[in-house]
Amino acid sequence: MLIESIRLQNFRCHADSNYSFDKATFIEGENGSGKTSVVEAVYLLLNLKSFKEPSPKSVTGFGKEFLRIEAEYFSEDDSGSLIYFFDDVRTLKKNGVCVLDIPDYLTSNPVFCYSPDTSTILAKEQKIRRNFIDRLCFYRERAHIFDLRYFNRLVAQKTAELQKQRPDIDYIETVNEKLTEVCDKISLRRKSAAGMINSKLEAMYAGFGGEDEFFTLDYVTNTGDTEIMRKEASAGKCLYGVHRDRFYSRNTGRIYDKFSSYGQKKTFELLVLAAILLDVEEMLKTDIITLLDDFEAGLDEKRSAAFFSMFSGKRQVIMTGVKNRIFSDIRTIRL
């Protein structure tokens, strides 16, 4: 699918803005000009969540009662319009008809985004890292999202029981059996996702600096150790489970979340994203819209060009930056 144009109403600093896109588009402008907000709106329209804010209320223009995003799109099989409207309640329409099957909508309109310090595999919060991998797991198997919801309900039920003055041990053991089962499913998918990413990273790194810069993704889980459950009664909380999973970068055999330069860190993040794109495309048999916020920052010209080649091809790519220094032959929007 390709987004041809988009209209933003009451979205952050955009009171009523219209933009047209090509297969490759670069949005340039100074900090605060609203360029990131444009790609954020595309992401919200297709993914139904912002990559920066947890609630659409947070991106609604100050003092405004609603926000509206409308886009014209086309693909080999379809064309028309998408509308995202929010005024305390979300309304999503495709060609004038309300969308009810959200999982189908998400898998039909895949979009991935890189933005500094947000929603990447190296985000400061492990929860964000887990969410990043869980998106891949969802595309691989829709049941993943339902298993996560089921897991969260079980954890809430178990935590409530653990905090009672006299917890029902039999009830907790029943919940533990269900937790163990669903955790095995979730952790197996996360482990498989990390393994897939690592299988692609080595080949990708060959063109980006050689063996010295080779990083892999490390997945750590406690779901193989049910003995942890014995400590939960005294702690008064759930210590066992995939909500405590961790993802790290690894180099030369050790966890290495600190990089020698911003460019080295960004290279790892972008290569992980590229590996995910390839995997999702192979599964869904569709091209993915790729959003690259503040794309050239931290990358030299050679590496920027190499990444653009990696992310473009059949995909639609929308990039942002202060200035389009390299890609003179693609559509540039100046804000």
Secondary structure, 3 states (H helix, E strand, C coil): CEEEEEEEEEECCEEEEEEECCCEEEEECCCCCCHHHHHHHHHHHHHCCCCCCCCHHHHECCCCCCEEEEEEEECCCCEEEEEEEECCCEEEEECCEECCCHHHHHHHCCEEEEECCECCCCCCCHHHHHHHHHHHHHHHCCHHHHHHHHHHHHHHHHHHHHCCCCCCHHHHHHHHHHHHHHHHHHHHHHHHHHHHHHHHHHHHHCCCCCHHHCCEEEEECCCCCHHHHHHHHHHCCCCCCHHHCEEEEEECCEECCCCCCHHHHHHHHHHHHHHHHHHHHHHHCCCCEEEECCCCCCCCHHHHHHHHHHHCCCCCEEEEECCCCCCCCCEEEEC
